[in-house]
Amino acid sequence: MLVLRFIRPHVYDMTEEFKTEMRETASVHLLPLFRADRVSLDKREGCYPDYEIFDTPNRKPAFVIPVGRGRIGREAIVMLAGARVRIDLPLIRERERLAFAITMPFDLGDGAEGRIYLEHDGGLDLLYSRWLKPSKVETDRRWFDESVDLAKYAGKKGTLRLECNSGPDLDVVGDWIAWSRLRLLPSVAAPLETSAGPRKPTWLHVTATFVRQGDYVVLSVGNGANMTIDCKLRLNGSEMIKERWFTADGAGQFAFQPRERGKWEILAIKNSASAEWVAAPAYLVVE
């Protein structure tokens, strides 16, 4: 079986993508739930103060269109800087996760940030955040396949809020985010500890790196699913160790709101169940 897709100006081999979707028999696909009347624009972020109608397929700042990146072409929700899209979720089941893919369609501009929030019970939780800058970072010129564990929301109904925010220079040229393969899937069990000892984290990634006090920051840990993390860091020049600083979710991520202003320099991390530190240089500036 061969599945091909033409997305101007290339033909993409979609065979493996098609086979993967066929194996996901318990999935709930969310892309078909996209509706133009659930699209809005945050003009403070989007820098489009005078625009009411956009030169897009649906005249909105978010629309569905095929997007090709690398060798992969996918149907995607494409969002301009400042766009907000809401998608109502069915009842979240036990041991369920949100899976999706994210990219920037163009290698232009000063980068953009994609965020996913969950609105539920009158509250708002940040599930995911990623900055991309394909104009300068070659490894950002691809689809990123991600997932976020939803176990703590089991039995609830909620609404996903997808966001696209402009880059640090507020130059909106090319500041588009594409979301694809949005679906609910059964959670993947965390790897078991073996006789070789506790798992080790492999890296730490912080997004975003420049935030205001009280804003959400997402920490992503390589090989860190459901792992409790100790951290060595330098906060405004003072070194310290934060024991059991956070426990990552099933996707190896943790969202928190930093309260201390200044420069955070993360030096190393480790599994709290282990004595072995892993160098993980990263930084965060809180204004």
N, C-alpha and C positions, 0 to 999 in steps of 0.2 A: 504494500500500500504506500502510495506517495501523495502527500498533501502539499500543494503549492499555493502561495498567496502573492498576488501582484500589488505592491504598494509603491507607487511611482517614486523613483524611476527603476526600482529593483524587483526581482522575483525572489521570494523567501521560501525556503523549505520548511514547512510547518509540520512535518511528519511526527517528529518527537513530541512537539507541543500537543498535537492531537492525541497521540497515544497516552500521554500523561493525563489529559483531561478524561479520557475514557476509563482510566484506572481509578479516578477519584469518584467512586460511585456514591459516596456519602456527602458530596459537596453541595453547597447552596450558592449559586452564582448570583452576584449582586449587581453586575454591570447592567443587566436588563431593567433594574429598578431605577436607573437614572432618569430624571424628569427635568425638563427645562424650567418648570415653575419652582423647582427647589434650588435654583442657582441664584446667588446673590453676590454683591461686590462690596468689599470693605475698602472704601476709597482712601482711607488713611494709609493702608498697606500698598494698595495697587497703583497709586499715583496716576489715576485716570479721573481727575475731578470733574471734567466736563463731558464725559462719555456716558450716554444712555443706551446707544445701539452700537454693536460691534460688528466689524466686517468678518463674521464667522458664519459657519453653516446654519446656525440657529439664531444669530444676532445676539447671542449671549456670551459672557466671558468664560463659559465652560461648555464643551460640546463633545460628542463621540465621533472618533475618526480613526482609521488605521494609522499606526505609527511604527516605523521600522527603525531598529537600532542594532548595530552589529549585523549578525546574521538572522536576527529574530524580528518578525513583524507581528504586531498584536493589535487587536481592537482596544481602544483606550479612551478614557475620559481625559481630555486635554483641557488644562486650566490656565488662564492668563493670570499674571500677578494681581493679587487682591481678590481672586475668585474664591467663593465658598460654595460647596456642594453638599447637600444633606441627602442621606439615603437611610430610610427606615429599615431597621433590622427585624427579622422574625425573632421569636423567643429564643434566647441564647441557651443552647443545650449544655449538659454536663460535658466536661473535657472537650471544649471546642476552642478553635483558634481562628483568627482572621488572617487569611493569606492574601497576598497581593504582589504586584510588581510596580516599580517606579522608575522613571527616567526623565531626562530633559530632551525634548525632540531636536534641539538645535545646539550647535557649539558656539553660542554667542553670549555676549553680555557678561555681567558680573556675578552670575550664578543666581540660584533661586532655592527656596526652602519649601519642602512639602511636609505637611503635618496632617495627622489623623487624630481627631478627638472622638470620644463617645459621650453623647448627651444622654443622661438617664436620671430618673428620680429627681429632676430639678437641678442636677449637678453637671459638671463638665470635667472629664478626665482625659489627659493627654495620653494617647496610646503609642504614638510614633512620630519621630521627626528626623528629617535628613536634609542636609545641605548638599547641593550638587553644583559643580562649576566646570562643565565639560569644555569651556573655552580655554581653560588653562590646565585642567586635570584630565589626562588622557584616559585614565581608568574609570572616569565618570561617564564615558561615552558608550553606555550599555544599559541593559535592563538589570535592575537589582530585584531579585526575588526575595521577599521578606515574609515574616509571619509574626503575629502578636498573640500571646496566650490570653484567652477570655474566661478562664476557669472561674475567676472570682466574680464574674457577672452572670454565672449560670442561673437560669430561672427568671432573668430580667429581660425586658424589652428596652430598646434604645434606638438612638439615631446616630449614624456615623456622620461626622463633619469633616470633609476633605478640604484642605487649604493649600493655596499656592501663594507664597510671599516673595516679594522682590528682594534682590541681593542688597548687600551693604551700601552700595553707591546709589541705591534707589533709581537705577537705570533699568527701565522695564524692557528694553530691547532684548528679545529672546528669552525673557524670564517666564517660561512656560513649563509646567509640570504635567507629565502624563502618568495616569494610574491605569493599570490593566490587571486582568485576572483576579479581580476582587471576588473573594468567595469565603465561605465558612467551611472549615474542615475539622475533622476529629484531631485533637491534640496529639502530638508525638511524645511518647514517654521519654523522660530524661534518661541519658545513659547511666547504667549502673556502675557504682564504684567496684573496682576489681581488686584482686589480690596484689596488683602492682601498686596500689595506693590510691588516694583520692585523685580525681581529675584535676588538671591544672588549667587555669585560664591561659589563653594564648595572646590576647591583646585587649586593649580598651579603647573605645572610640567615644568622643563626646560631641553631641550636637544640641544646640548651636554653641559656638565658642564665645560669642559676645552676647550677653543678655542683661536685662534689667533685673534688679532685686525682685524676687518673687515670681519671675518667669520660669517656665518649665524647661528643664534640661534632660536629655535622654542619654543615659550611659549604656553602651552596648559592649558586651564582653564576649570575646571569642571562646568557644567551647564552654560557655558559662550558663547553660540552661539550668534554672532552679538552683544556682550556686550562691552561697553566702560569701561575700567578698570583704577582705581586709584591704586597706589602702594606705600606702605611704605617700604623703603629699606635703607640699610647701605652700602655706597660705600667707600671702603678703610677707614672704621671707622667713616665716617660722615653720620649721619642719615638725611634722606630727604623724602619728599613726592612728587611723580610724579603724578600730576593730569592729567586725561585723557591721560594716558601714551600710550595706544593703544586700538584699537577696534578689537576684535577677529572676525574671519570669521564664516561662518555657521557651521563649525565643532569645534568652540571654540579654534581656533589656530591663532597664529600671528608669522610671521617670521621677525626678525630684525637683524641688524648688529651693535653690541656694539662698540662704539668708545673709551670709557674710559677704560684704562687698570687697572687691579687690581682685588680685590675681591668684588663681588656684593653679599650681603646677603639680600634676600627678606624676609620681616617680615610678611606683611599682604597685602591683596588686598580687593577691594570692587567695586561694581557696581557704576559708577559715578553718577547714578541717586539715590543712596541711601547714608545714613549716617553710615551704619553698616559695620564695618571692619570684615574681616574673616582672622584668622591666616592661613598663607600659607608659612611655612618655606621652603626656597629653596636657592640655591647658584649658582654662576657662577664665574669662574675665567677666566679673559681675559689677555692673555700674549702680 
